[in-house]
Amino acid sequence: MQKKLTRLLMLLVVLLSFTSCSIIEGIFKAGVGVGIFIVIAVLTIIAFIVSKIFSRK
């Protein structure tokens, strides 16, 4: 029982030490980075496919 209470208190301290704005900001920054990476990867794949199609002629 003592271990569960200690863990619960540690979790509460961690949650209260972070402001919600900084957590959300970190999530959105990571999301933007991943989104840009995916867009660049898709554009690269499309350019590769188009170059292969037009190089056959």
C-alpha positions in Angstrom: 0.0 0.0 0.0 2.9 2.3 0.8 4.5 1.8 -2.6 1.2 2.6 -4.4 0.8 5.8 -2.4 4.4 6.8 -3.1 3.9 6.2 -6.8 0.7 8.2 -6.8 2.3 11.1 -5.1 5.3 11.1 -7.5 2.9 11.1 -10.4 1.0 14.0 -9.0 4.2 16.0 -8.4 5.3 15.3 -12.0 1.9 16.3 -13.4 1.8 19.5 -11.4 5.3 20.5 -12.3 4.5 20.6 -16.0 2.2 23.3 -17.2 -0.4 22.2 -19.6 0.7 24.8 -22.2 4.3 23.5 -22.3 3.1 19.9 -22.8 0.7 20.9 -25.6 3.4 23.0 -27.2 5.8 20.0 -27.2 3.1 17.7 -28.8 2.4 20.2 -31.5 6.1 20.8 -32.3 6.6 17.1 -32.7 3.5 16.8 -34.8 4.7 19.6 -37.1 8.1 18.0 -37.5 6.6 14.6 -38.3 4.1 16.2 -40.8 6.9 18.0 -42.7 8.9 14.8 -42.9 5.9 12.8 -44.2 5.1 15.5 -46.9 8.8 15.6 -48.1 8.9 11.8 -48.2 5.6 11.6 -50.2 6.8 14.3 -52.6 10.1 12.4 -53.1 8.4 9.2 -53.9 6.0 10.9 -56.4 9.0 12.6 -58.1 10.8 9.2 -58.3 7.8 7.5 -59.8 7.2 10.3 -62.3 10.9 10.3 -63.3 10.8 6.5 -63.9 7.6 6.8 -66.0 9.0 9.5 -68.2 12.5 8.0 -68.6 11.1 5.0 -70.5 10.1 7.1 -73.5 
